[in-house]
Amino acid sequence: MKKSARVTLTVVAVVGLASCGRRRMDPCQPASFNQQACQEAIDRGGYYWQGSWFPMVYHYPYPYYYDSYRGYVSGGGRVYSAPAGAYSHSTASGPSSSPSSSGVQRGGFGSTGAGHGAGE
């Protein structure tokens, strides 16, 4: 076998192994739609996938994504279910929590802006 063919096969094998089992599924996409996880992802600005947080910007309200899913299914689209607990923050080391419970304040000025306005 030529050296360039071996290198190409090695690269293809490495890329294949890296992506195997690591594909995350957006709960608002029609092919991987999950009602509860989609609603939470829209409300929270992202979702957990197998214990990792993925920030996302959803430009439309929940009914848009639900209608997209229904249209996809009625057109014969196949839906792939996520494994149980895939959209949960829990990992083997701890209980579930929401991103807002991490101590990060979202929105407003938090303690940084408190007391710095109106002559204080």
C-alpha positions as CSV (number, residue, x, y, z in Angstrom):
1,M,0.0,0.0,0.0
2,K,1.3,3.5,-0.8
3,K,2.2,5.8,2.0
4,S,-0.4,8.4,1.0
5,A,-3.1,5.8,1.0
6,R,-2.1,4.7,4.5
7,V,-2.2,8.3,5.8
8,T,-5.6,8.9,4.2
9,L,-7.0,5.8,5.8
10,T,-5.6,6.7,9.2
11,V,-7.1,10.2,9.0
12,V,-10.5,8.8,8.0
13,A,-10.4,6.3,10.8
14,V,-9.4,8.9,13.4
15,V,-12.2,11.3,12.3
16,G,-14.7,8.4,12.3
17,L,-13.8,7.4,15.8
18,A,-13.8,10.9,17.1
19,S,-17.4,11.5,15.9
20,C,-18.7,8.0,16.9
21,G,-21.2,8.4,19.7
22,R,-20.4,12.1,20.2
23,R,-23.1,13.6,18.1
24,R,-25.3,15.8,20.2
25,M,-29.0,16.2,19.3
26,D,-30.6,19.6,19.5
27,P,-34.0,19.0,21.2
28,C,-35.7,21.6,18.9
29,Q,-34.6,20.2,15.6
30,P,-37.3,18.2,13.8
31,A,-35.3,15.0,13.5
32,S,-34.4,14.9,17.2
33,F,-37.3,16.8,18.7
34,N,-38.0,16.5,22.4
35,Q,-40.9,18.5,23.7
36,Q,-39.8,19.1,27.3
37,A,-36.1,19.6,26.5
38,C,-37.0,22.0,23.6
39,Q,-39.2,24.2,25.8
40,E,-36.4,24.3,28.5
41,A,-33.7,25.1,25.9
42,I,-35.7,28.0,24.6
43,D,-36.3,29.3,28.1
44,R,-32.7,28.8,29.2
45,G,-30.9,29.8,26.1
46,G,-29.3,26.4,25.6
47,Y,-29.5,22.8,26.6
48,Y,-27.6,20.0,28.4
49,W,-26.4,17.1,26.3
50,Q,-25.0,14.2,28.3
51,G,-24.0,16.5,31.2
52,S,-22.4,19.3,29.0
53,W,-24.0,22.7,28.5
54,F,-24.5,23.9,24.9
55,P,-25.6,27.6,24.7
56,M,-28.0,28.2,21.8
57,V,-30.0,31.1,20.5
58,Y,-33.5,30.2,19.5
59,H,-35.0,32.9,17.4
60,Y,-38.6,31.7,17.5
61,P,-41.0,30.8,20.2
62,Y,-41.7,27.1,21.0
63,P,-44.8,26.7,18.7
64,Y,-42.5,27.3,15.7
65,Y,-40.3,24.4,16.5
66,Y,-43.2,22.2,17.4
67,D,-44.9,23.0,14.1
68,S,-41.6,22.2,12.2
69,Y,-41.4,18.9,14.0
70,R,-45.1,18.0,13.1
71,G,-44.5,19.0,9.5
72,Y,-41.4,16.9,9.4
73,V,-43.1,13.8,10.8
74,S,-46.2,14.2,8.6
75,G,-43.9,14.3,5.6
76,G,-42.4,11.0,6.5
77,G,-39.4,12.3,8.4
78,R,-37.7,9.9,10.8
79,V,-37.2,11.1,14.4
80,Y,-34.3,9.8,16.4
81,S,-34.9,9.6,20.2
82,A,-32.2,10.7,22.5
83,P,-31.0,8.2,25.2
84,A,-32.8,8.5,28.5
85,G,-31.3,11.3,30.6
86,A,-29.3,12.8,27.6
87,Y,-30.8,16.3,28.1
88,S,-30.2,16.2,31.9
89,H,-27.5,18.1,33.6
90,S,-26.9,15.2,35.9
91,T,-23.7,13.2,35.6
92,A,-22.5,10.3,37.5
93,S,-21.0,12.6,40.0
94,G,-23.9,14.8,41.0
95,P,-27.5,15.8,41.0
96,S,-29.3,17.8,38.3
97,S,-29.3,21.5,38.4
98,S,-30.3,24.3,36.1
99,P,-27.8,26.7,34.5
100,S,-29.1,29.6,36.6
101,S,-28.2,27.7,39.8
102,S,-24.5,27.8,39.0
103,G,-24.2,31.2,40.6
104,V,-24.0,33.1,37.3
105,Q,-26.5,36.0,37.1
106,R,-28.1,36.5,33.8
107,G,-29.7,39.8,32.8
108,G,-29.7,43.1,34.7
109,F,-26.6,44.5,36.2
110,G,-26.2,42.1,39.1
111,S,-24.0,43.3,41.9
112,T,-21.7,45.2,39.5
113,G,-24.4,47.8,38.7
114,A,-25.9,48.0,42.1
115,G,-25.2,51.3,43.8
116,H,-23.5,52.9,40.7
117,G,-26.5,54.8,39.4
118,A,-28.4,57.9,40.3
119,G,-25.6,59.6,42.3
120,E,-24.8,56.7,44.6
